């Protein structure tokens, strides 16, 4: 079981948020510990200064056996408990005075009052009873840190002497209890500030993390769509820039473009092979049909010449003749042969095609947009290009809805004649788009289905290309014919 969500859209901002919380907590803890350390140091330094300040008076009290003077000095002017416990010991090792007389009685042996202090010499480190008793020592101010049951946290021992003769010892027992409340107040204030800062940083960190992860998630969504959608129509915003993610997005865009080009090439090859196979089969069938068909037409003509038929027979012969010639016309459409003539295509040839097709948009209430960019003669067969353009226009005008739009653009591009015919209306389904140039691709009985087949045959024999695209309610047929093709066949 994973602790973090799988998606980087949540993992990255959550990681940043956890890092921010951990950093803020560690900073608050370190500041609290540093504050506690500073309070301890201040307490120790204050005790050292106070001890040295009282030493002269305490020496006099010991010499004159003035317990009240020593008690008054150790107790201080305040009636409430002091921050430290002061114990004045005489030369014989007995308690002389203390600011807490209830706990440390006068004339009580030091061994009885502080049994754990037997091994501690003035100015020396305490010898602990166990390895965890002593935590640290500040030798610079004469403090020794001790720890254990019924022991203070820090110990200060100041020897007292008069004219070089030891008269006693002043002991200060320091603990954290007097300033713990202040420490917790400071710590609470620091935590409140930390929570306030986190309340601002966490939303910012979450948004920043999501923004950082957004390019990766977008790229992942794009990669997921590669196997589900047509790569040629895939529209996907990829990350840009010089960063690693931007470079990854650029490589992905290049990969998609290469896959789209590869798919176009494969589709074109499959279409070309399929249409070539269909063409060979259609041509073979057409030739096989034409031979007996011509014989039957010749037999009808011979029968009419030999003896005049009666009216009933003549009607029967006319019916047979019309049926056979309709079959001959349909078969002839499958035998498109590009008879390359020497006359080049002129702008007037294209305008003639426009004139021939002009009544059709008027009857269907369609708008015809004509853009003839040919200004001089082009070395392509005029008759075949006229037939090609007329078939494309008539096909578009049949497909356009009433009030629709048909756009025809003709131009010279890179030593080739480019013809684009597009129309609005119901788009061609993708399953029919790949078979658009086969004979009879439409299931509708009102269409002959050979117009685009003838167009494909003409384009193929002229060494050009023809493509069909349907997108956003528009169907576009693009033809590209290399110029000078007739010289190669002449």
N, C-alpha and C positions, 0 to 999 in steps of 0.2 A: 504494500500500500504506500503510495507516494504521499509525502507531506505537502508538496506544492502542486498547484494545478499544472496540467500538461502544457497549456497554451502560454506562450511567452507574453501574450497580451495581459495576462494576470500575473505570471511568474515574475517578470521584471519589475513592475511597480510594487508588488508585494515584497520582493527582495529589498528594494530601495526603502520601503517603509520599515521593514524589520531592521535594516541597517541604521536608519535614522533613530528608531526607538532605542536600539541597543547603544548607539553612540550617546544619545541624550542621557540614558540611565547611567552609563559609565562615567560620563562627565559629572553628573549630579553626585554620584557616589564618590568620585575622586575629590570633588570640591568639598563634600562633607567631611571626608577623612582628613583633607588638608586643613579644614577649619578646626577639627578636633585636635589635630597636632599643634596648630598655632595656639589654641586655648591652653593646652597642656604646657607648652613652652612659656607662654606668658605667666601662667600660674607658678611655674618653677622659678622663673627669673624674679617674680615679685617676692616669692618666699625667700630666695637668697638675699635679696636686697633688704628685706625686712629683718631677716635673721642677723645680718651684719649690723644693721642699725640698732638692734636691741642688745647686741652682745656686751657693750660696755656697761650698760645699766644692769644687765643680768649678772655680770661679774661682781658688781658692787652688792647686789642682793645676796649672792652666794657668800660673799666674804662677811657680810653683816647678818647673815641668817635671817633675811627679811623675806619671808614667804609671801606676805601680802603684796609687797612691791613687785615681786616676780609674777604673781598671779595677775595683778592689775595690768602689768605690761603685756603679758602673754594674751590676756583676754581682750585687750584693746578697748577703745572707747565705745564700740558698738555692743549692745546687749545680746544681739542675736549671734548665732554660731558663726565662727570664722570659716574661711575657705580651707584652712589647714588645721591640723591637730598639732599643737606645740607641747613638747614635753621637755622640762628642764631637769637634768640629772646632775647630782652633785658628784664630788670626787670619789665617794665611796660606792657609786653605782646605784643610788637610790633616787626615786622620783622626788624632786624638790618642789616642783610646781608644774601645773598644767592648765591649759585653758578649758579642759574637760575633766574637772576634779572628780566627777562621779565615776569615771572609768579608770582614770589613772590617779590613785590615791597618793597623798603625801607620805613619804618615807616607805613607799612600796618598792621592793627590789626590782630593778630593771629586768632581771631574768624572769621574774614573775609577770611583770606588765607586758613585756615584749619578748617572749621566749625565743622567737625565731631570729632575734637580733644578736644572739650571743656571739656568732662568728663574724660580725661586721665590725670592722675597725673604722675609726673616723677617717673620712676621705677615701675609703677603699670601697670596692664593689662588694655587694652582698654575696655571700655564698649560699646558693639556693638549696632547698631540700630536695628538689627534683629538677629535671631538665626544663620544665615549662614554667618554673617560678620566675625567672628573670627574663624579661622581654628585650630591653635595651637600656642603655645608660647614656646620659649626657655629661661626659666628664668635664666639659668646659664650665658648667655651672655647679658642679659637685653633686648632681642628682644621680640616684641609682633607681632604676625601675625594677620593681618586684611585683609578683603576682601570686596569688594563692588564697586559700580560705583565711578569713579574718586578717588579711594583710592589706596595707595601703598599696596604691599603684606605684607611687614614687616615694623615695626616702631621701631626706636631707639631714646630714650630721655635721654640726659645726662645733669643734672643740673650743672651749673657753679657757683662757689663761690670764693670770695676773702677774706681771713682771716676770714672764717666762715660766711661771709655775702653773701647771694645770689645776683648775678649780672645778671643772665640770664639763658638761656637753649639752648642747641645744639640739634637740631632734625635732624635725618637722615631718609629719606624715601627711602626704598629699594624695587626694583621690579625685575621681572625675565627677563625683556626685554634685558638687556645688555648681558646676557649669553645664551639666547634662541637659537641663531644661533649656538653657540658652542655645546649646548645640542643636537640640531637636527643633527649636524655633527657626534657627538658620536653615537646617535641613528641610523643614517643611516649606519655608519660603522658596528655597532653591527648587524643590519638587514642583511647587506651583508654577514657578517661572518656566521650568522644563515642560510641564504639561501645556502651558500657554504657547510655548515655542513649537511643540509638537503639533498642536492644533492648527498651526499655520503651515508647518513644514510637511505634515503628512498628506494633506490634499495636493499641495504643490508637487511633492515627490510622486504621488500616485499619478497625477496628470503628466508629469515629466516622463515617468516610466512608460505609461501608455503611449505617449508620443514617440518615445524611442523605439518601442516595440511595434508601432503602427506600420512602418515600412516592411518589417519582417512578416507580419500577419497579412498585409496586402499581397506580398510576393507569394506567400503560401497559398492564399486563395486563388491567385492566378495560376499557380502550378497545378492546383486541384482541378481547375477548369480545362486544362490542356487535354486531358483524356475524355472529357465529357462534351465539349463543344467543337464545332468546326474550327480548326486552327486558322483557317484563312479569314474568318470573320471575328476572331477573338479580339476584343477591345479591352485592354487591361492597363491601368496606370501603374507603371513600375517605378521604383525609387530611382532618383537621379542624383548626381553629384560625384565627387571624387573619393568619398569614403568607401569602406569595404562593402557596405550595403548597396551604395550607389553603383559600384562596379559589378556587384552580383546582379543588380537589376538590369544593367546594360547587357551583360552576358545572357541573361534570360531573354531579353528582347531580341538579341541576335539569334538565339536558339529558336525562338518562335518564328522569326522571319525565315530562317533556314528551313524549318519544318513546313511552313506555309508554301514556300517555293518548291520544296520537294513534293508536297501533296499536289500542288498545281501541275507539276511536271508529270507525276504519276497519273493524275486524272486525265491530262491531255493525251498521254500515251495510250491509256486504256480506251479513251474515246476514239482516238485515231485508229487504233487496231480494230475496235468493234465496228466502226463505220466502214473501214476498209473491207472487213470481212462481209459486212452486210452489202456493201457495194458490189463485191465480187459475186456474191450469191444472187443479188438482184439482176446484175448484168447477165449472168448465165441463164437465169430463169427467163429474162426478157428475150434473149436471143432464141431460146428454145420455143417460146411462145410465138415469136414473130414469124418463124418459118411456117408452121401450119396455118397461122393466121393469114399470112400473105397468100397461101394456097387457096384458102376458103374464099377470100375476097376475089381472087382471080377466077375461081369457079363460078361465083355469082355473076361476074362480068361476062364470062363466056356464055353462061346460060341465057343471059339477056340478049346477046348478039345472035345466038343461033336461031331463036324464034321468039317473036314478041309474046310475052306472057299475058294472060288475061288479068283483069283488074284485081281479082283476089290474090293471085300469085304475085302480082307486082307489089301489092301492099306487104305481103309476107317477105318478099325479097328486100324491100326497103327497110323493114324492121330488122332483118338479119344484117343488112349492110350497116345500119346505124349502130347496132350493138357491137358488131365486130370492129368498126372504126373507133368506137369509144374504148374498147379494149386496147386497140392499137395506140390510141392517144395516151392511155394510162401507162402502157408499157414503154412508150417512147420517152416518157418523163423519167424513167429509171435509167435511160441510156444517155446521160449528159456527156457530151464530148466537147471540150473547149476548142473550137476552131479559131485559132489565134489569127486575127486579121492584122494587117499592117497599119491600119488607121489608128492613130493615138486618140486618147480621150481628150475632149475639149470641154470648157465650161458650158458651152451651148448644149452638149449631150446631157449634162446633168440637169440643166434647166428644162430640157424636154421631158425628163423623167418627172420633174416636179409638176409640169403641166399635165402629164398623163394621170398623175395621182391626185391632182387638186380636187376633182369632184368628190372623191371619197370622204375627206374630212368635212366637207360642206354638208354632205348627207347625214353624217353621224354627229354633227355639231361638235366636232373636235377641233382643237387649235393646233395648227401645224407651224412649227418654228423651223425655218430653213436657214442654214448657215453654210453657204458654199464658199469655201476658202480657196478653191482652185481658180487661178487667174490666167493660166496659160496651159497649153497642151501638155498632157502627161503620157509617157510611153507605156501605157497599159491598154489592152484591147477594149475599144469603146463599146462594142456590141455586148460583150459579156458583162462589163461593169454596169451598163444600163440595165440589163436583165437582172443582175444581182441586186442593184439598188432598188429597182422597182419591186422585186419580191420582198425585200426587207421592209419597205415602206407599206406595202399592202398588208403584210403580216401584222405590223404594228398598228395600222389603222383598224384592222379587224379586232384586235385585242383591246383597244382603248375603249373606255366607257364613254357614254354621251357627256359632252362637256369636258372631256379629258384633254391630254396634251401629248403631242408627238414632236420630238426634237430630232432633227437630222443635221449632223455636222460632218463636213467633208474638208479635209486639209491634207497638205503634204508635210510629212514628218519623217526626217532622217531617211531620205531617198525611198520613201514608201507612201502609198496613198492610204490614208486612214479614213474610214467611214464608221460613224457611230450613229445608231438609230435607237432611241429610247422612247418608251411610252409609259404613261401612268396607267393604273388599273390594278386588277387583281394579280398579285405576283404568281409566277409559275412555281408550283411545288418543287421541292428539291429532288424528289424521286423522278420527276419528269424532266428536270433541267439537264441531267446527264444524257438523256435520250432525245434531246430536242431536234437533233439533226438527222435522226433516223427516219426512214420512210414511214409515214402514218403514225407519228408519235402521239397524236391526240385521240382520245376516245370519242370525241364529238363527231357524229356522222355528217354534220354540215360542213366539215372541212375536208379538203382533198388530202392534206397532209404531205404534200410533196414540195411545197415552196421552199422551206428551209433545207430540205434534202438537196434540191437543185442548187441552192446557194452554197452549201457545203462542197458539192462537187465542183462548182466553178472556182471557189476559193482554193480548193486543194490542187486543181489542175493549173492554177496560176501561181502556185508556190506560196500562197499566203496563209494567214491564220484567221479563224473566226471564233469568237468566244461569246458566251451568254452569261449574264449576271442578273440576279433578281434580288433587290434589297430595298427596304423602306417604301414599298408600294410602287417601285419603278423597275421595269425590265429593260436591260440594255444589251444590244448586240453590237459588238466591236469587230470590225474587219480591218485587216492590214495586208495590203498587196504590194509586193516589191515591184519597183518600176524597172522597165527594160526586160521583162520576162519574155516578151514576144520575140526578141532577137535571138533568144536561145533556142527557139522552136521554129524559127523561120528558115 
